[in-house]
Each structure stands twice: as C-alpha cells, then as structure tokens.
Amino acid sequence: MRIDKTIFTVFAMLLGLWGIPVMAQTDDICIQKHIAIQQQNISKNKDLPSMLSIDDSATYSRRLEQEYGIAPASELYGDVWVNRWVNPYKRAGVKLPDTFAVNVSNYCIPVIGRLTSDYGFRRYRMHRGVDLKLTVGDTVRAAFAGRVRLINYERRGYGYYVVMRHTNGLETIYGHLSRFLVKEGDIVKVGDPIALGGNTGRSSGAHLHFEVRFLGLDLNPNEIFDFKTNTIHSDEFVFRSAPYRAGTETYYSNGVSYSVYRVRRGDTLTSIAKKYRTSINNLCRLNKISPKRTLKIGQRIRID
Ligand SMILES: [Zn+2]
C-alpha cells in the first residue's frame, strides 16, 4: 500500500510538471494534501530535470524537504507537523505500521558520556529515554539527519528541550539543555551541534535526557545504540507493532513490546487477570509483586 502511494506520488509529481490535472485516487486525505503541496512546489521550481524516475524520488523528497520545508518522513507521518506537542500523532489518528525497517546506519551518539539512568519503569513512573552524563556546556549533537520540529521549556519535566524529526522515520528528544543552537524548522545534518547540555527542568545533576520515538511511541534507545561502545547494534532497526489490547498502553523494552494496564477503582489482580486472559501468578511474576498485594488506583500493571 505504502509503495503504491509512493509510486502514485511520483506519477502525480510528473503529471503536475506537464500541467495535467491529477485526480487523487486515494482516500487518504493526508497523502492527497501532501501531493498537492509537492505539486505546488514543483511548479515553482525552474531548474527541475524534465523527467524524474522513481529512483530519483528519495533524493527529490530530500530536496523538497530542504528547499520548501516539507516535513521529513511524510510517508509515515502524513502532513502532521506541529510544534505544540511532543506526541501529536495519536490524536491526529496517525497509524503505526505493523513493521517498518528504519535505516540507522548514518548516526551520531548525541553526547559521549556514561549512561546514568536507563530506559524503563522507575517505581510508578516511566522513564521514556536514557540519561547520559555530561558537563554543563557540552555540545549535544543530532543523532540523525532531519529537521527541528519543536523547541520548548518544561519546568517540571524536560527543562529546555528539542524534538527532531529524522529522514529515516524516527524522532529524537534532547532534554535538560542549557542553550539552543538551532531553531524550529532548521534542517540539521547528522552530528550537527543542536544545543549545549545542562541541568534544567526535572533534573538533579547535569545530564542529557535522550529519547528515540517512532510515530510518537517511545522506543528503548538501547535497542539501536550501544552506549558502552558508542556504536549501533545494526544498520537497520526493525519496528514491530505490539498486539492490540483494549484499555492498555503499549511500551517497548529490551526488544519486546508489552501492554500496561492502569489500575482503576474496584480492580483486583483476579479481575485484571480475567479481563486479559492471563493468570494471577503471571501478573505477579511480571510485576514482581505478591498475590496478596493491594493495588493502588493509577498503578501500572504489566499484562504481557
Ligand atoms: Zn531522563
């Protein structure tokens, strides 16, 4: 389906060049809008080669991104490009693909420093990234090539932070910064300095909080990067969707996806086990709790 859309986009671009009106043959509004923007941009572009082959489309997309500000990885994100929320995708109805191979071969470790806090649950709070030790004023670099989507300040959270969208489909977040070196909308090459590290927001001691996200969903950065050797595990990271479980949130950790349920009034381990067709023993093992434990409202319980 995605390939069909790419081919259609390229044909639409070509027809647009010859001034032939293009009828949209897809009901996907995001894609239609995107094609329209591309056509407008192409018609403005004087020195475009008279004929584009499908092989040129990746290069040409990059050029559109750079010259006209089309958002990176729009084949995944549609035209959702907002600078208000870290994750606008769920409410915009952007869907996760079942699988997607992300090319991570052209990477840069944002800051070379010891990993001081890992991705995952800390008591009842999820830590959606990794913490890397730095000294205030150290340079923080772009993990991949892309464009700055959001720059913001959050007193009780990220402090000064940057969110970037990358051409490979990932987004990265850099938190607790002391100074920005880029602005929203800036095109950034891999390894470009984007900010100086700091200790702003909810932070005790200078460090970089670094998150890797895919369509808004936080991934475990350790699945891509090896922070001990400052390399990557593989040139390609394959994203796979977790099976859908109603009423739960999906998380990814240590190569596996899992569902987490938030305890509501009246819930017991028995009722949760019954609802998700699992056993109390299983829930206790996964959550390292005793079967006699009383659940607190809002507590997160791992289901699988
Ligand atoms: Zn952190």
Residues whose N, C-alpha, C, O or C-beta is under 5 A from the ligand:
A	BS01	ZN	V130 D131 H209
